Amino acid sequence: MGAESAPSDRTAYRPLADRLRPRTLAEFTGQAHLLGEGKPLRALLEGKTLHSMILWGPPGTGKTTLARMVAEAAHAEFEALSAVLAGVKDIRAVVETAKATRASTGRATVLFLDEVHRFNKAQQDTFLPYVEDGTLLFVGATTENPSFEVNSALLSRARVYVLKSLTVADLVALLTRALNDTTEGLGARSVSAEPEALRLLATAADGDARRALNLLELAADLAVAAGSPSRLTVAIAEQVAEGSYRRFDKGGDAFYDQISALHKSVRGSDPDAALYWLCRMLDGGADPRYIARRVLRMASEDIGNADPRGLSIALAACDTFDRLGSPEGELAIAQAVVYLAVAAKSNAVYVAYKAARADASERGSLPVPLAIRNAPTRLMKELGHGDGYRYDHDAPDGHAAGQRYFPDEMPAQTYYDPPARGLEIKIREALARRRAGNPN
């Protein structure tokens, strides 16, 4: 659009992503697990029998579009609110409009609430009665786990459909259609594209259809500006995709899913997968200090005494990052992750600690046995504190066999059961001898 375009032309401009919003199931990209033949959401849309629902998925996967399709399938009015901007007053206004519409035309109203997870409990409770009595057909959209963010009362009245990120193949097909569409797409601009350029844009979009189309529109503008014939090259695609980011919602589901993947890769002794998830998190903007703290936890929980050096290496990685900062210090975290992944594994201390904590919590304040009480004063000694205690270092082997350390009212427990792996092979053998009363 040239500088001489009339103001009305500029006012009429609509982004490519909005112009290509699907109007039918045939135009919808992705979500075959919900919209393929015989799949649940497709059956509902085609059968016209609908219910309240929550659409949970990443950005740009079609949540708003599906909500509009729901309203169309139900021959209902469509009212859209964003939980970021709307409040109780806005919901009440929609309810009044919905009541008037039903009274005058008999038509139902679909209330689409985008980012429903941003509404607090009181706000969600405002429209719950109107979902129950049929005044509203509720469709919520969220990028967060609804089991954490949506009221249980509302959740029980709405089916949750999980949308998935679009694949690169899905997005390439969408971009190709956008380039060839002469009605709402870019077909009238006669822009051709190198296949690898489209794939590069699709990859940079990271599963987000809206973002892919925005990138394509910008790339097409650059291709047209470069002269005739207009060709979207890999060089142009690289220029547009530069600085693209990976999806990483700090504190949200993607955050916890990825740290879980890193932890489980370390536990599963896969250094390559562990490095991949580490880099995914760093690429997405995770705080390296947070990751380093989680690596410390892995060293204690999953390596433990099978290789005590793991904890030292994890601590050293934290210290190194504090001294070097990013990006140099991130290599030390990577070193620690790889070491822990290939180290011998043991959660014996973790299991023992949890069991001991449970006993400490459940058995009450059992007194310390007299033999192992502190006895710094004459009175305490007269009361029997320390009586019968045998000093281990006085024993020839450094262990006073048979000494009881648990409370008298509590049977001796075996919390720590080291596996026959790594250093704990030796620990297991020594403990077995001592528990049998044979320290040698």
N, C-alpha and C positions, 0 to 999 in steps of 0.2 A: 504494500500500500504506500503510495508516494506521499510526499509532504504536502502536495496540493489537494489531497483528498478532502472532501467536504466534511464538516463536523458531524453531519448525520451519518456519514459512512463509518466514521470512527465509533460513533455511539452504537451502531448496529453490529459491530464486531463481536463474534462469539468464538471462544477458543476452540481449537479442533477437538479437544477431548469432550467438550460439551456438545458440539455438532454431531459427533459420532456416537453419542450415548445410545445404546441399543434400545430399540422399541419393541422388538419381538425376541422370542427365545432363539430363533434362528440366527439372530445377529449377535447373540451373547457369546463372549469369549471366555473359555475356561469353565471351571466348576462342573465338569462332567459328572462328578460323583453326586451332585445334587440335581442337575438339570438334564442328564442323559435320559434316554428312553427308559421308562419304568422307574426312574429315580424319584425320591419322595417329594422334592419341591416342584419338580416338573408336573407330577401327577396332581398336586394341589392346584397349581396354576391352570392346568388344562381342565381340571374337574370343577373349577370355580367354587369349590368348598374350601374355605380358608379359615385360618385361626391366627391368633396372636403369635408372634415369633420374634426371636432375637437373632440377628445376623452378626456372627462373630468372625472377624477376619482382618487381615492386614489392610492398609490403605490401597485404594485403586483396584479392588477385586470385585466391585459391582454391587456393594451393599445398597446404595441409594437407588441404583437402577432397578434392582430386584424389588425394592419397596414400592416403586412406581408401578411395576408390573403387577404386584399384588393388588394395588388399588384398582388397576384397570381390569384385572381378572374378576374382581368382586363388584365391578361397576360402582365403585365407591368414590366419594370425594377424597382428595389427597391433601392432607395438611402436614407440612414439614416444619419441624423446630430443631434448633441446635441446642443441646444441653449447655454449651459454652455460653450462649447469649440469652437463652430463655429462662424464665422463672415461673413461679406458681401462677402469677397473674396471666401469663401467656397460655398456660395449660387450661386455666379456667375459661379463657376466651375461646379456645378451640372447642372445649366441651359445650359451651353455649351454642356455638355455631353448629356443632354436630347435632345437638338436640333439635335445633330449628330446621336443619336439613332433613332429618329423619321425619319430623312432624309434617313438613311441607311436601317432600318428594318420596319419602320412604327409603331414601338411599343411605347406606352406611357411610361412615367416615373412617379412613385409615389415618391414624396419627403416626407419622414417621418421626422418631426422635433420634437424631444423630448424636453419637458420642454419649449414649445413655449412661455410661459409667461415671460421667461427671455430675450427674444428679445425685444429691444425697438422699437418705432414706425418706425424709419428710417430703421432698419433692416427688419422689417416686410414688409415695403413698397418695399423692393428690389425685392422680388419674386412675389408680387401681380400681376404685369402685365402678368407674365408667367402662373399664375393660370387662369387669365381671357382669355388668348388666347389658352389655352389647352396644352401648352408645359409641364406643370406640373399638376399632380393630387396631391393636397396638403392634407396630413393627419398630423394634429398636435396633440400632447399629452400634457396634462397639469394636474397638481394637484390643480391649482388655478382657481378661477371663471373666465372663459373667457370673461364674460361681462365687467370685470374690466381690464383684462390684455391683451386682443387681440384687435387690431384695428377694429373699426366698419366696415371699408371697407372690411377687410378680413373676419370678422365675418359674414357679409351679404352674402358672397360667399361660406360659408361652413356651413354645418349642424352640430349642436352640439349633440353628444350622451353622455349621462351621465352614467358612469359605477359605480356600487355599490361595497362596500366592500363585500368580500366573507363571507358567513355564516360559523359558526363552522361546520355544517353538510357538506357544500361544501368542506371545507378543510379536514375533516376526510375522505371523499370519495377520494379526491386527494391523501392524504397520503397513503391510503390503496392501491390505484392503483400503486403508486410509489413503495411500498414494494413488490408488486406481479409482476411488470413488469420485465421480464427477459432480455429484449432487451436493453432498455435505463435506466431502473430503478434499484432497489436494489434486484430484485428477485434472481439473481445469488448468493447473499450473504446469502440467507436462513435465514433472520432475521424475527422472528415472533414478534408480538407486543400485549401487553395488550390493550384492547379497551380504557380503561380510560387513558392510556399513550398517545394514539393518540389524544384523545379529549383534553388532557392537552396541547399538542403541538399546536393543532389547535387553542385553545383559546389564547395561548401566541402569535400566529402569528398575531392576531388582524386584521383579514380580508385580509391579504397579502399572496398570494399564493407563491410568491418567498421566503418570509421569512419562511413560513411553511416548504417548501422543504429543505431550508438550515438547519433549526432546526432538521428535520428528518434525514438528512445526518449526522449531528454531533452525534445525538443520536444513529444512527445505528453503527457508528464507535465505540462508547463507548460500545454498546451491544456486538459487535464482540470482542472487546478487553477484555471484562469480561469473555470470555471463551465460550465453547460449552455446550449446544446448545445456540445460540445467541438469546436472548430474550430482547426486548425493554420493560423495566418495568416502572412502575410509578415513581420509585426512579430515574431512569436515565432521564426520561422526566422532572422531577422536577429540576434535576441538570442542564439540558440544558436550560430550560425555565427561570431559575432564572435570575432576573434582566431585564426581558422583560418590554417593555414600551408600553404605549398607544399612539395612534396617536394624536398628538397635534402640529399643525404648528403655532408657535407663530406669530401672525400677519396675518395669512391666514384664509381661510374659516372655517376650523375646529375650530379655535380660536373664531371667532365671532359667529359661530353657537352655541358653547357651552356656551359662556357668555350670549347669547340670551336665551338659554334654562334655565340657572340659573335664570336670571332676570324674565322670564315669569313664572317659577315655584314659585318664591317668590310672584309675583303679583297674581298668581292663588291660593295662600294660601295652597300650598302643601309642607310642610316642608320636607317630605321624598324625593321627587323628587329634591327639592332644595339642600339637602345634597348630593344626588347622583351626581348632576352636579358639585357641589363644589369639591367633591372628585375626579371626573373625571379630572377636570382641574388641581388640585394639583398633581394628579398621572401622568399627562402628562407633568408636568414641568412648569406650569403657575406660574408667579410671584405672591406670596400671597399678596404683597402690591397692585398690580394692582386689584386683586379681591376685596381687602378691600376698595379701592377707588370706585369701582363699587357698592359695598354694600352701601356706603354712598349715592350714587346717588339714589339707590332703596329706601332708607329711605325717601329722599325728594320727589321723583317723585311719589311713589306708596303708601306710608303710610301717609306722610305729617302731617297735624294737627289732623288727626284722632287718632294718638298716637305719640305725639312729643318725647316720650321717645325713639322711634326707632332710631332717629338721634343721640341721646346721646349714645345709646348702640353701634351703628355703629362706632361712633367716638372713644369710649372706646376700641372697637376691634382693630382699627388701632393703637392706642397707646399701647395696650397690645402686639400686634405683634412686634412693634418696640422695646419694652423692652425685650421680650422673644426670638424673632426670631423663626426659624423653627426647629423642628415641633411643639414645645409646643404652640407657639403663634397662630397656625392655629386653635386651639380649640376655641379661642375667636372669630375668624371669623365665625366659624361654629355656635357658640352661637348666634351671631348677625343675621346670615342667618335664623336660626330657629325662632328667635323672630320676625323678619320682616315678615316671612311667615305666622305666626299665628296672627299677629297684625291686627287690623281694617285697612281697606284700603281706601285711598282717593287720587285722583289725582287732587283735586280741586285747590290747589295752583299751580300745574304744568300747568293746563289749563289756570288759571287766569294770570299767569306770561307770557305765550306765547301770550295771547290776548293783554295784556298791552304792551308787546314789539312790537307787530305789530302796535298798535296805535302810540306809541312813534316814530316808524320809519316812518310811513306813513303820520302823521298829521303835520310834520314840527316843527319848533321851536316856539310853542305857548307860549306867555308870561305868567309868573306866575301872578295870580290875585293879585291886590294891597293889599287886606286884609291879605294875608298870606305871603307877602314878608318880608324879613328881614329889620329891621329899626334901625340900631345901631347909626346913626348920625342924627343931626338936619335937614340937607338938605333932607335926605331920608324921614324923617317924614313929612317935608313941602311938599314933592312931593306926599304924600298920602300913603306911604308905611306903611302897618299895619293898615290903617284906617278900622274900622268896624270889626276887629278881636276880637272874644270872646274867652277868656281863658277858656278851658274846665274845669280846676280844680276849677274854681270859681263857676261853676254850681253845684247845690245841688247833682245831680246824677253823676257828673264827665263827662258830655257830653253836649256840646253846640249844641243842636239840630238845624238843618237847616243851619248850616255853609257850604258854598260851597268851595270845594278844587280843583276841576278840573279847567282848563283854561276857561275863560269867553266865548271863541269862540267854546268851545267843550261841547256837552251835557254830562251830568253825565253818567258814564258807570257802569255796574255791571259785573265785571270780576270774582270775587270770589263767588262761589255758593257751600258752604260746604254741603256734603251729610249728611243724618241722620245716621251717623255711628261713633262709638267711641266718642272721646272728641268733635268732630265737631257737635254732636247733640246739645250740649250746645251753641257752637259758632253760629250755624244756628239760634237757637231761639233768641239769643241776637241780631244778625245782623238783623233779620226780624223785631224786635221791633224798632231798631234804624232807619232802612230804612223807616219804617212807621211813623217816627217822635215820637215814644213813647219809650223812653229809659227805662222805668220801667218794 
